[in-house]
Amino acid sequence: MIAKLEALRYPTGPSRYYGLDLSICLQAGALAGSLIVASALLEVYIRGLVVRYSEQAQATYARKIEAELELEEMRGEGFNKLIAHLVDAGLFDTDDAETAKKIYREVRIPAHHGLPSRLLGRTKSDPFRSIWGLLGLGTEVSMQEFEEFVENEALPIIGTIVNIIERNQVREYA
């Protein structure tokens, strides 16, 4: 996976830096950190693609808009909308887009905000939540549960992120 990361072509912006940081985290065996950096890399990479392709599209216009600043000002354009624009333009695979949206929703947001229950897929209607509560054992996520999730799920999720990026490389250099 590290070799794949180092071979990737990155768009405009800090995504290459995140890719390098992810390589370092993986080499060090920091799985939780790797998961957080990988999910951030996915978001930064998508934003970088939008900026790169916007700049390319605007290159023919007399007045070039600075795409990165424009994107930053468009706060309503969240991750799902940005990736949808790429898919609509034929610049990103549809299946990869759906997987990326799921990772963003189920991993990126909870990992970034420290929401372990949400990261582990717990909901208010989770039957175990009710059972543990009735037994007086609490409903919070234990260190062991979190550790097991990270040890069992981090690498497959990171692998999926790296594969998505690899399949959706910047077209200009392909």
C-alpha positions as CSV (number, residue, x, y, z in Angstrom):
1,M,0.0,0.0,0.0
2,I,2.9,2.4,0.8
3,A,4.4,1.8,-2.7
4,K,1.0,2.6,-4.2
5,L,0.8,5.8,-2.2
6,E,4.2,6.9,-3.3
7,A,3.4,6.2,-7.0
8,L,0.1,8.3,-7.0
9,R,-0.2,11.5,-9.0
10,Y,-1.8,14.2,-6.9
11,P,-3.7,17.3,-8.0
12,T,-3.3,20.9,-6.9
13,G,-3.1,21.5,-3.2
14,P,-1.9,19.6,-0.1
15,S,-3.0,16.1,-1.1
16,R,0.5,15.0,-1.8
17,Y,1.5,16.0,1.7
18,Y,-1.3,14.0,3.2
19,G,-0.2,11.0,1.1
20,L,3.3,11.3,2.5
21,D,2.0,11.6,6.0
22,L,-0.2,8.5,5.5
23,S,2.9,6.6,4.3
24,I,4.8,7.6,7.5
25,C,1.8,6.6,9.7
26,L,1.6,3.2,8.0
27,Q,5.3,2.6,8.3
28,A,5.1,3.4,12.0
29,G,2.1,1.2,12.5
30,A,-0.1,4.0,13.7
31,L,-3.4,2.6,12.5
32,A,-5.8,5.0,14.1
33,G,-3.7,7.9,12.8
34,S,-3.5,6.3,9.4
35,L,-7.3,6.0,9.3
36,I,-7.7,9.7,10.1
37,V,-5.1,10.8,7.7
38,A,-6.4,8.5,4.9
39,S,-9.9,9.8,5.3
40,A,-8.7,13.4,5.2
41,L,-6.6,12.6,2.2
42,L,-9.7,11.4,0.4
43,E,-11.4,14.7,1.0
44,V,-8.4,16.8,0.2
45,Y,-7.8,14.8,-3.0
46,I,-11.4,15.3,-4.2
47,R,-11.2,19.0,-3.5
48,G,-7.9,19.1,-5.3
49,L,-9.4,17.4,-8.4
50,V,-12.2,20.0,-8.5
51,V,-9.7,22.8,-8.3
52,R,-7.4,21.3,-10.9
53,Y,-10.2,20.6,-13.4
54,S,-11.7,24.0,-12.8
55,E,-8.4,25.7,-13.5
56,Q,-8.0,23.7,-16.6
57,A,-11.5,24.5,-17.8
58,Q,-10.9,28.2,-17.1
59,A,-7.5,28.4,-18.8
60,T,-9.2,29.4,-22.1
61,Y,-11.1,32.3,-20.6
62,A,-9.6,35.8,-20.7
63,R,-10.3,36.3,-16.9
64,K,-9.2,33.3,-15.0
65,I,-10.8,32.8,-11.6
66,E,-8.7,31.4,-8.8
67,A,-10.5,28.1,-8.4
68,E,-9.2,27.3,-5.0
69,L,-10.4,30.5,-3.5
70,E,-13.7,30.2,-5.3
71,L,-14.2,26.7,-3.9
72,E,-13.4,27.8,-0.4
73,E,-16.0,30.6,-0.6
74,M,-18.6,28.1,-1.8
75,R,-19.3,26.5,1.6
76,G,-22.6,25.0,0.3
77,E,-20.6,22.7,-2.0
78,G,-19.9,19.9,0.4
79,F,-18.1,16.7,-0.3
80,N,-21.1,14.9,-1.9
81,K,-21.8,17.8,-4.2
82,L,-18.1,18.1,-5.2
83,I,-17.8,14.4,-6.1
84,A,-21.1,14.5,-7.9
85,H,-19.8,17.3,-10.1
86,L,-16.7,15.2,-11.0
87,V,-18.9,12.2,-11.8
88,D,-21.2,14.4,-13.9
89,A,-18.2,15.7,-15.9
90,G,-17.0,12.1,-16.5
91,L,-13.9,12.7,-14.4
92,F,-14.6,10.3,-11.5
93,D,-15.9,6.7,-11.5
94,T,-19.6,6.4,-10.3
95,D,-19.0,3.3,-8.1
96,D,-15.9,4.9,-6.6
97,A,-17.9,8.1,-5.9
98,E,-20.6,6.1,-4.0
99,T,-17.9,4.3,-2.0
100,A,-16.1,7.6,-1.3
101,K,-19.3,9.2,0.0
102,K,-19.9,6.2,2.3
103,I,-16.4,6.4,3.7
104,Y,-16.8,10.2,4.2
105,R,-20.0,9.7,6.1
106,E,-19.2,6.6,8.1
107,V,-15.4,7.1,8.7
108,R,-14.1,10.6,7.9
109,I,-16.7,12.5,9.9
110,P,-16.8,10.3,13.0
111,A,-13.0,9.7,13.1
112,H,-12.2,13.4,12.7
113,H,-14.7,14.5,15.4
114,G,-13.9,11.7,17.8
115,L,-17.2,9.9,17.6
116,P,-16.3,6.3,18.4
117,S,-20.0,5.1,18.7
118,R,-20.8,6.4,15.3
119,L,-17.5,5.0,13.9
120,L,-18.5,1.6,15.2
121,G,-21.9,1.9,13.6
122,R,-23.9,2.3,16.8
123,T,-27.2,4.0,16.7
124,K,-29.9,4.8,19.2
125,S,-31.9,1.8,18.0
126,D,-28.9,-0.6,18.5
127,P,-30.3,-3.5,20.6
128,F,-27.0,-4.0,22.5
129,R,-27.2,-0.4,23.6
130,S,-30.5,-1.1,25.4
131,I,-29.3,-4.4,26.8
132,W,-26.1,-3.0,28.2
133,G,-28.0,-0.1,29.7
134,L,-30.5,-2.4,31.4
135,L,-27.7,-4.4,32.9
136,G,-26.1,-1.2,34.2
137,L,-23.0,-1.8,32.2
138,G,-23.0,1.5,30.3
139,T,-23.4,2.2,26.6
140,E,-20.2,4.0,25.8
141,V,-17.6,2.4,23.5
142,S,-14.9,0.7,25.4
143,M,-11.2,1.0,24.6
144,Q,-11.1,-2.7,23.6
145,E,-14.0,-2.2,21.1
146,F,-12.4,0.8,19.5
147,E,-9.0,-1.0,19.4
148,E,-10.5,-4.0,17.7
149,F,-12.3,-1.9,15.2
150,V,-9.0,0.0,14.3
151,E,-7.0,-3.2,14.2
152,N,-9.6,-5.1,12.0
153,E,-11.0,-2.3,9.9
154,A,-8.4,0.4,9.4
155,L,-6.2,-1.3,6.8
156,P,-9.1,-2.4,4.6
157,I,-10.7,1.1,4.7
158,I,-7.3,2.7,3.9
159,G,-6.8,0.2,1.1
160,T,-10.1,1.2,-0.4
161,I,-9.3,4.9,-0.2
162,V,-5.9,4.4,-1.9
163,N,-7.5,2.2,-4.6
164,I,-10.2,4.9,-5.2
165,I,-7.5,7.6,-5.6
166,E,-5.4,5.3,-7.8
167,R,-8.4,4.6,-10.2
168,N,-9.3,8.3,-10.4
169,Q,-5.9,9.9,-11.0
170,V,-5.5,13.3,-12.5
171,R,-6.3,12.7,-16.2
172,E,-4.0,15.3,-17.5
173,Y,-1.0,13.2,-16.5
174,A,-2.4,9.7,-17.2
